[in-house]
Amino acid sequence: MVGKVLAGVLALAISAGSALAADTTTTVQFPAGHTGTSVAGTINGYDSAFHKVTASAGQVLAISITSDNAGTSFNVFAPGDVPGNSQALFVGATQGEKTELPLTESGTYTIQTYLVRAAARRNETSTFTMQIEVRGTSSVPSATAATASPAAAATTAAAAAMTTAAGNPPFWRVAGITGPLNIRQDGSRGAAVLAGVQAGTVLRNQGCKTVDGQGWCQVQTIEGASVTGWAAQQYLQPHQVAAATSAAPVTSAAPVAAPAARLSSAAKPKPRPTRTTTTAPTQKPATTEASGKLPCSVRLGMPTRDCDFRVTREPGGNATVTVLWPDGGSREIRYEAGRPVVQAGTTTERRGDLTVINIGQERYEIPDAVVLGG
């Protein structure tokens, strides 16, 4: 019944709006002798404008956007990733109107320009202009280092450290990411998510590898329940690294015990007064929880009915939705950047401001408000 009502509303909206925009896809080409260009477009409601940019590993993709609608935003996806089914490298709705992304693999990147949920629901229109530039190196020149985004600076520092002889440190610190960094079962964006860790978390390094041009490191959590899995190398920074000009003492994550030695009383150093420094604990972004009901069907031929759900929301549009089946059992569905993480045997379909998710014989209709709140 819910599906029929939504279909009727959607059909009425389309028949009433003769000027509705549609998804567009454009391949971006730079003028001869230039490393960047400007593109413009118009989007309406839930439609998107996709721009394809080809670049190489080691380069920097710089993007900024201006628009006549404050609800306009853009996401960036790696080569081979599909908007709506894959985790974005950059999520404009939570990270801002511009970015400088050091690229870790060669191929065609996708820029998706869209209206945020509230503006799309009101069927608003946006006319935008986007500046796109591909620079020749991932190193930020010293003259412009002060203007580089924190995410780009942290990622560049990590990439530079890992190309040195000391680039395989015993510990990493998560940096250059908004929201949690996924720890996956294997070194692949399609691998199952085992856990998520926030920026600033220290992880034990168990070795790195390259898969399809993307760096992945096997890591182990050192706080709470132990989790071992793979994390994207671009968001890992050697945690004992400190700037050469820093006045703050550097403490090794894995201090090496000094060899035992006997000292004569004359050679023994005199005790020095100790000074205790109190450091405020790192404050992690808060999560929120909610519950309610949403349409679901868990067996072939079963009519859609209201099922109870629980959701844990995290920053950046990430969330875990647990749907409780009417006859017992449950289904957990993971969202990243506001989109469901698609596994084998799963299909998704957008209908207005909800996503229909089919997993085998199961069907769930999950409104955006369940995941994003509001």
C-alpha positions in Angstrom: 0.0 0.0 0.0 2.8 2.4 0.9 4.5 1.7 -2.4 1.3 2.4 -4.3 0.8 5.7 -2.5 4.4 6.8 -3.1 4.1 5.8 -6.8 1.0 7.9 -7.2 2.5 10.9 -5.5 5.6 10.6 -7.7 3.5 10.3 -10.9 1.5 13.4 -9.9 4.7 15.4 -9.2 6.2 14.5 -12.6 3.0 15.4 -14.5 2.7 18.7 -12.6 6.4 19.7 -13.1 7.1 20.1 -16.8 10.4 21.9 -16.2 12.0 19.2 -14.0 15.7 18.7 -14.6 17.2 15.2 -15.2 20.5 13.6 -14.3 23.3 14.7 -16.6 26.8 13.3 -17.2 29.6 15.4 -18.6 33.2 14.5 -19.4 35.4 17.3 -18.2 38.2 18.4 -20.7 40.7 21.1 -20.0 41.7 23.7 -22.6 45.1 23.1 -24.2 47.9 24.3 -21.9 45.6 24.5 -18.8 45.3 22.3 -15.8 41.8 23.4 -14.9 38.5 24.7 -16.1 35.1 26.0 -15.0 31.8 24.1 -15.5 28.2 25.2 -14.9 24.9 23.5 -14.7 21.4 23.4 -13.2 19.8 20.7 -11.0 16.4 20.3 -9.7 14.9 18.3 -6.8 16.6 14.9 -6.4 18.4 15.0 -9.7 22.2 15.1 -9.9 24.9 16.5 -12.3 27.8 14.1 -12.8 31.2 15.3 -14.0 33.9 12.8 -15.0 37.6 13.8 -14.5 40.5 11.6 -15.5 43.6 12.0 -13.4 46.7 10.0 -12.2 47.9 8.7 -8.8 50.1 11.4 -7.2 48.1 14.3 -8.6 45.8 16.6 -6.6 42.1 17.1 -7.6 41.1 20.6 -6.5 37.3 21.5 -6.6 35.3 24.4 -5.4 31.6 25.3 -6.0 29.4 28.4 -5.9 25.6 28.4 -6.4 22.5 30.5 -6.0 21.1 27.8 -3.7 22.7 27.3 -0.3 21.5 23.6 -0.3 23.9 22.8 -3.2 26.7 20.3 -2.5 29.0 17.8 -4.2 30.6 14.4 -3.5 33.7 12.9 -5.1 34.0 9.2 -5.9 37.1 7.1 -6.8 37.5 5.3 -10.2 35.1 2.4 -10.5 32.9 3.5 -7.5 29.2 4.1 -8.1 27.4 7.1 -6.4 24.7 5.7 -4.2 26.4 2.4 -3.8 29.9 3.3 -2.8 31.6 5.4 0.0 32.6 8.9 -1.3 36.1 10.2 -0.9 34.7 13.6 -0.1 31.2 14.5 1.2 30.4 18.2 0.6 27.4 18.2 2.9 29.6 17.7 5.9 33.1 18.8 4.6 32.4 22.1 2.9 32.3 23.8 -0.5 35.9 23.0 -1.7 38.5 20.3 -1.4 42.0 19.4 -2.4 42.2 15.6 -2.7 45.6 13.9 -3.1 44.9 11.0 -5.5 46.1 7.5 -4.7 45.0 5.7 -7.9 44.8 6.5 -11.6 41.5 6.6 -13.5 38.3 8.5 -13.9 36.9 10.2 -10.8 33.2 11.2 -10.5 32.0 14.5 -9.1 28.3 14.4 -8.2 26.5 17.7 -7.7 23.2 17.6 -5.9 20.8 19.3 -3.5 20.8 18.3 0.1 17.7 16.3 1.3 15.7 19.3 2.7 16.1 21.3 -0.5 15.5 18.3 -2.8 12.3 17.5 -0.9 11.0 21.0 -1.6 11.8 20.5 -5.3 14.1 23.5 -5.3 16.4 24.4 -8.3 20.1 25.3 -8.2 22.3 27.0 -10.8 25.9 26.3 -10.0 29.5 27.0 -11.2 32.3 24.6 -10.3 36.0 25.2 -10.6 37.9 21.9 -11.3 41.7 21.6 -11.4 44.1 18.7 -11.6 47.6 19.5 -10.3 50.7 17.6 -11.2 51.8 16.6 -7.7 50.3 15.6 -4.4 52.8 17.7 -2.5 51.5 21.0 -1.3 54.1 23.8 -2.1 55.4 25.5 1.0 54.1 28.9 -0.2 50.5 27.6 -0.1 50.8 25.1 2.7 48.9 27.5 5.1 45.9 27.4 2.7 45.7 23.7 2.2 42.8 21.9 3.8 43.5 20.0 7.0 42.4 16.7 5.3 44.7 17.2 2.3 47.6 18.2 4.6 47.2 15.2 6.8 46.9 12.9 3.8 49.9 14.4 2.1 52.0 14.0 5.3 51.0 10.4 5.6 51.8 9.6 1.9 55.2 11.3 2.2 56.1 9.4 5.4 55.2 6.1 3.8 57.6 6.6 0.9 60.6 7.0 3.2 62.8 4.3 4.8 61.0 4.9 8.0 57.6 4.7 6.4 56.4 1.5 8.1 55.9 2.7 11.7 54.7 0.4 14.5 51.6 2.6 15.0 49.3 4.8 12.9 47.1 7.7 13.9 43.8 8.3 12.0 43.8 11.7 10.3 42.4 13.7 7.4 38.8 12.3 7.6 35.5 13.6 8.8 33.5 10.9 10.5 34.7 7.4 11.2 37.3 5.5 9.2 36.1 2.0 8.3 38.1 -1.0 9.2 37.3 -3.6 6.6 37.6 -7.4 6.4 40.0 -7.0 3.4 41.8 -4.3 1.5 38.9 -3.3 -0.7 36.1 -0.7 -0.6 33.6 -3.5 -1.2 34.8 -5.6 1.8 32.6 -5.9 4.9 33.0 -3.2 7.5 34.2 -4.6 10.9 34.3 -1.4 12.8 34.7 2.4 12.5 37.3 4.5 14.3 37.4 8.3 14.7 40.1 10.8 13.8 42.9 10.7 16.4 42.6 7.0 17.1 45.9 5.2 17.4 46.1 1.8 15.6 48.8 -0.9 15.6 50.3 -1.3 12.1 50.6 -4.9 10.9 51.7 -4.2 7.3 50.5 -2.5 4.1 49.7 -3.5 0.5 48.5 -1.9 -2.7 45.3 -3.1 -4.4 44.4 -1.6 -7.8 46.5 1.4 -7.0 45.0 2.0 -3.6 47.1 1.6 -0.4 45.7 -0.5 2.4 47.1 -1.3 5.8 46.3 -4.1 8.2 45.6 -2.5 11.6 44.6 -3.5 15.0 42.7 -1.5 17.6 44.5 -1.0 20.9 41.6 0.3 23.0 38.4 -1.6 23.9 37.6 -4.8 22.1 40.4 -5.8 19.8 39.5 -5.6 16.1 41.9 -6.5 13.3 41.2 -5.5 9.7 42.2 -3.3 6.8 42.0 0.6 6.5 42.6 3.0 3.7 46.3 4.1 3.9 45.5 7.7 2.8 43.9 8.3 6.2 46.7 6.9 8.3 49.6 9.1 9.7 52.6 7.7 11.6 51.6 8.7 15.1 55.1 9.3 16.5 55.9 11.8 13.7 56.3 15.4 14.9 57.4 18.6 13.1 61.2 19.3 13.5 60.4 22.8 14.9 57.9 21.6 17.5 58.8 22.5 21.0 56.6 19.8 22.5 58.4 16.6 23.6 57.8 13.5 21.3 56.7 10.3 23.0 57.2 7.1 21.1 54.1 4.9 20.9 56.2 1.8 21.6 59.2 2.9 23.8 62.2 0.6 23.7 63.4 -0.5 27.1 66.9 0.6 27.9 69.5 -2.2 28.3 70.2 -3.1 31.9 73.4 -1.6 33.3 75.1 -1.2 36.6 76.2 2.3 37.6 78.5 3.3 40.4 77.0 5.6 43.0 79.2 8.4 41.6 77.9 7.8 38.0 74.3 7.5 38.9 72.3 10.6 37.8 70.7 12.6 40.5 66.9 12.4 40.7 65.2 15.2 38.8 61.9 16.7 39.8 59.1 15.4 37.8 56.4 17.5 36.3 52.9 16.2 35.6 51.0 17.5 32.6 47.3 16.9 32.4 46.0 16.5 28.9 42.3 16.8 28.1 40.9 13.6 26.6 40.2 13.7 22.9 36.5 14.3 22.4 34.9 12.1 19.8 31.9 13.2 17.8 28.7 12.1 19.5 26.5 9.5 18.1 22.7 9.6 18.4 20.2 6.8 18.6 16.5 6.6 17.6 13.8 4.0 17.1 10.5 3.7 15.3 8.7 1.8 12.6 9.3 1.4 8.8 7.8 -0.7 6.0 9.3 -4.1 5.5 8.7 -7.6 4.1 11.0 -10.5 5.1 9.7 -13.3 3.0 8.6 -13.8 -0.6 4.9 -13.2 -0.8 4.6 -11.6 2.6 2.8 -8.2 2.4 4.6 -5.1 3.5 4.0 -4.3 7.1 5.4 -1.9 9.8 8.6 -3.3 11.4 10.3 -1.9 14.5 13.8 -0.5 13.9 16.7 0.9 15.9 19.3 3.3 14.4 22.6 4.6 15.6 23.6 7.7 13.7 27.2 8.9 13.4 28.7 12.1 12.0 29.0 12.4 8.2 25.8 10.7 7.3 27.0 7.3 8.6 24.5 5.1 10.5 23.6 1.5 11.3 19.9 0.6 11.0 18.7 -2.6 12.6 15.2 -3.8 11.5 13.5 -6.2 13.8 11.5 -8.9 12.0 7.8 -9.4 13.1 8.3 -13.1 13.6 11.7 -12.9 15.2 15.2 -12.2 13.9 16.6 -9.0 12.5 18.5 -7.4 9.6 21.4 -4.8 10.0 21.9 -2.3 7.2 24.9 -0.1 7.2 24.8 3.5 5.7 27.9 5.6 4.7 27.6 9.2 3.6 23.9 8.9 3.7 23.8 5.9 1.3 23.4 2.2 2.0 26.5 0.0 1.7 25.6 -2.5 -1.0 26.7 -6.1 -0.5 26.3 -9.1 -2.8 22.6 -9.9 -3.4 21.5 -6.4 -2.5 19.8 -3.9 -4.8 18.6 -0.4 -4.1 16.1 2.0 -5.6 15.4 5.7 -4.8 11.8 6.7 -4.4 11.3 10.3 -3.4 13.0 10.8 0.0 13.4 7.1 0.8 15.5 4.1 -0.4 13.9 0.7 -1.2 16.5 -2.0 -0.3 16.0 -5.6 -1.5 18.2 -8.3 0.1 17.3 -11.7 -1.4 13.6 -12.1 -0.5 13.7 -9.2 2.0 12.4 -5.7 1.2 12.9 -2.5 3.3 11.6 1.0 2.7 13.9 3.3 4.6 13.2 7.1 4.6 16.2 9.4 4.6 15.0 10.8 8.0 15.7 7.5 9.6 19.4 7.7 8.7 20.0 11.5 8.8 17.4 12.6 11.4 14.9 15.3 11.0 
